[in-house]
Amino acid sequence: MNLRLLFAAATLLVVLPFTINATAQKPSKPPKGGGAPANPAIAYSATSNNGYINLMVMDADGRNQTRLASGGHNLAPSWSPDSEWIAFGKSNSRLPGIYKVRPDGSGLCKVVGTNGAFPGAPTWSSSTDAAGRHWIIYVDTLAGQTRSDLFAVSATCNASDRRQLTDTPAASETFPAWSSGDLLAVTTQDPSVWESDIEVFDILFDATGPVDLAHRVNLTAAGPLATAGIGRPVWTLDGNEIIVIAGFQTFATDLWLLSLNAPDTALNLTNTAGFYEIDPTLSPDQMTLAFSGISEIYVADVSQPWSLGPPRVLLSPANGSARYPAWRPVH
């Protein structure tokens, strides 16, 4: 399978046979808990028996897996900075869009409708505007177009203040990541070529919220990832580094660390030939990194300066797949 197609189809849960690299450690599955988690640590997406993809939460040890949203494909969850809400994209549904729900399953509502061709990949602002509202930046493909752009909307039910932030005919933007400040990391790709880049933008505001983006730096224009397919940026806590997935036209990806202060440099965190690592997410204390394989969710211990211990299975569904882990930002 061409890896470019996998990046282009990053909205889908791929269900394929999968064996872990020999360096990974696969313990027995954690025992089942006694009900819904009181303080879930990780949100994720998992296939269901009817072929749709549910939004789920679980404890940090994999216990108490609980469904929050079903019907259609519920993908790419993103926690609000205060951990009170989870935003996600819903596609393959009569009402596609960006939705939000509380981690106990209450308060489910649609924030804004989308074209439905992409799950949205929402990311939250770290602070509120003058009116006390958080904002969400997400991805959508407008009707009649084939490339995706970035949009912003207030994180309120049935919001009517959507605004378009990018309109780039030669490129698609996917999976934005809002830093703890006002920076946005985005994967950009010209659909006619293999390579993609991680671009960083300043988010520009007026009194009503985000209105535009100003380009700051391309982190992968040169260096070891200049010819790679790159995606899924995740900021570290200090907002100076970004973890991404990257591959070189083979059926394998690694997790890499990029530095905002040293563009064009990159550190391979995993370097596991034949192993498919995607969807990275950091724990609030930055001591554990969770990520997906093709169908399972793994965790690895983080040591500073930036190295990972052997990956171990956190969640291995008996049937189907689990992807898009998102760690709750507040304990």
N, C-alpha and C positions, 0 to 999 in steps of 0.2 A: 504494500500500500504506500502511495506517495505521501510523504509527510506534509507537503504543501496542501494536499487535500484535507489532511487532518486539521491543519491550522484553519483552513477555510471553513471546515465543518466543526469548529470549536464549540458550536452551540449544542452539539449532539452528544449523547452518552453512547459510547462505542461499546458494544457487547461482543467481545472476542475472547478466545482462550488466552490465558495469561499465566506465565510462570515468572516468579520473582528471581532476580539475579542472585547468584550464590552468596554474595556478601550480605544480603538482607537476612534478617532473622524473623521467622514467622512463628509467634507463640500461639498457643491455643486461644480460641475466641473468648472474650470476657464473658462471664456469666450474665444472664439476663437479670435486669433489675426489677424492681417492684412497681413500676408505673412510670408516668411522665416525669421527666427531670424537673426538679424544683428550680434549678439554676443551670440550664443547659449551656454547654461550652462551645459546641460546634454545630453550625447549621450546614446542611448539605442537600444534594439532590440524589434521588434513588429511583430506579425503575420499579414499576409496580407490575402486578400480574396481568393487568389489562393493556400493558404496553405504554401507558403514560408514565410521566416522571413526577414523583411527589416531592414536595419540600419537606425536609425532615430536620429534627434536632436530636442531639444526643449529648451525654456527659463526656468529659474529656477522656475517660477510659473506655469509651465505646458502649457503655450501658445506656439503658432507657431510651432506645430509639423510638421517636414519637413523630407522627405525621402532623404537619401544620396546614398543608394545602395540597389539594389533588385536583384532578380534572385538567386535561391538557398537559403541557410540559412546563414544570415550574423549576426554573434554572437560575444559576449564578447568584445565590443569596449574598446579601451585604448587610452587615449590622450597622445601626446608627451608633454614633460615638458613645452615647449613654447606655447602650445595650437594651433600650426599651423597645426597639422595632427591628424587624428584618425586612429589607426590600428585596424583591426578586422579579425576574422577568417571566411572564407567562406567554407561551405560544401554543400552536396547535389547539386553539380554543376559539369559541365564538366571540370571546371578549379578550383579545390579546392586549398586553400592556405591561406597565410597571405596577406592581402591587406592593403592599406592605402588610405585615401581620406582627402581632406581639409574640414573643417566644413561648407563651403558654397557649397559643392558638387563637386568642381573642383578637377582636378589632380588625379582622381581615377586610381590606378595601382596595379598590383600584385607585392608583394615584393618577395615571394618565394612560391613554390608549396608545398603542404602537401599530405599526404596519403588520407585525406578526412574523416577519421573516427572520427576525433575530431576537434573542431572549432579552436584550436590553442591557445586561451587565451593569446594573446600577452601582454607583459609588456615592457615599454621603459626604457632605461638608462636615468639617470638624467643629465648626462654630455656627451660630445662628445669625440671621440678618437683623436689621433694626426692628423688624416686626416679631422677632423671636422664632423664626422659622428656619429649620434646616433645609438644605437644598440637595437635590440628587442630580448628578450628571449620568447620562445613560446613552446608549447607542440605538439608533433606529435607521431603517432604510425607507426612504419616502417612496410613495407609490410611483411606479414607472421608472425607478432608478435601480441600479445594481450595486452601488457602493454605499457604505454606511457612513453616517455623520454623527456628531455629538450634539446632544440636546441637554438642556437644564430645565428643571421643574421644581417647584417647592414641594417638600415632602408632606403634603397634606392630601387627604382623601378628595378625589374628584377635582384635582387642581386644574385651573384654567389659565395658568401663567407660563406655559411652555415657551421656551425660546431656543432657537437654533444657534449653536456656537461655532460650528464649522460647516463649510460648503466647499469641499475640495474635489473637483471633478476627476483629478488624476489619482486619487488615493482613497482608501477606506480606513477609518479609525475604528478600533475595536478595544474592548476591555479597558476602559479608563480606570485609573486609581488615584483618588484624591488623597494628598498627603495630610499630615497633622497641621499643616499651614494652608497656604493657598496655591499649592503647586499641583499640577495634574500630569501624571505619566500615562502615555497612550501608545499602543501599538499602531503604527501606520504602515500601509503597504500599497504599492502600486499593483493592481490586480494582474498586470501583464508580466510581472517578474516574480522570482522565487523569494528574494530577500525581503525582509521587513525590518523596521527600526523601532527603537524605543525613543520617543520624543517627549520632552518635558516642556510644559507651558505654565506661564503665570495665569491664574484665573483673575480676570478683571471684573470689578463690581461697580454698580452704581447704588443708589439708595434702595433699589428694589431687589437686588440680588445679582448673581453672575450674568454678565451680558456679552463677554467676549473672552478670547484666549490670546495671549501674546507668547510667541515662540521664544523659548530660552535656550535649549540645547538638544542636539541629537546625540544620545549616548552611545550609539552603535554604528555611526557612519564609518568609523575605522576601528582597528583593533581586532581581536579574535572573533568577534561576532559580526563582522562587516558583511559576510556572505551567508549568514544564518537566517532561518525562519524563527522569529522571536515572538513571544506573547505573554499574556497574563502577568503584567507587572504588579508587584506588591511592595509597598514602602516599609522600610524598617522604622523603628519607633522614633528615631531622631530626625527622620526626614532627609537624611543625607545619602541613603543607599536604597537600592531597589533590587528585589529578587525577581527573576524572570525565568521562563522556560525557553530553551533554544535547541534547535536541531539543524542538521546539515543534510537534508534530503535523504535521510535514512530512517528506518522505523525505530527511532530511539530519540529521546530528548534528555537533556540534563537541566539541572537548576543552576543558574549563574547569578553572581552578585555584581551589580553595577554601582559605580560611585558617581554621585552628582558632582563631586569636587574634582574628579579625575576622569573626564569623558574619554571614551575610546579604550578604557581599560576594563577588564572583566575577569572575575575569578570563578572557575568551575567548582561548584560546591559538591557535586555528586560524582561526575565522571564515571558512570556505570554503563559500560557498553551493553547494548541490547535491552536496557531497562527504560521504560516509558514513564517519565516523571512529569506531571502537569499540575496545575491548580495549586500553587503554593499558598500557604497562609500561616502567619506567625501567631504564637500564643501571646497573651498580654505582657508576660514577663520576658519575652523574646528568648526563652530557653528551649522551646520546642517548635519544630516546623512540621506542619501537616501538609500532605499533598496526595494527589491521586495517582494511581496507576491506570490501567485501562478499565478496570472494574472494581478496584478496591481502594480504600483510603489507608494511608501509611502515616507514621510519625517518625521523626528522628530528632535526637537530642542535639542542641546547638551549643557549641563551645566558641569562645572568643579567643583570638580574632578569627571569626567566621570559618568554622569547620563543622561538619555534620557527622554524627555517629551513624552506625548501621541502621537502615530503615527497618521498622517492624510493623506488622499489620495491626491497624486499629479497628477496621471494619471490613469484613469480607462477606457480602450478602450471599446467602445460600443460592438464591436465584437472582439474576439481573446484575445491576451495576450500581455503584455509588461514586459520585463525583462532586466537584465544586465545593470542597470543604471551606468554611469561613469561620474563623475563630472569633468568639465573642470578645470584644475589646476590653470589657470591664469584668473583673473576677466576680 
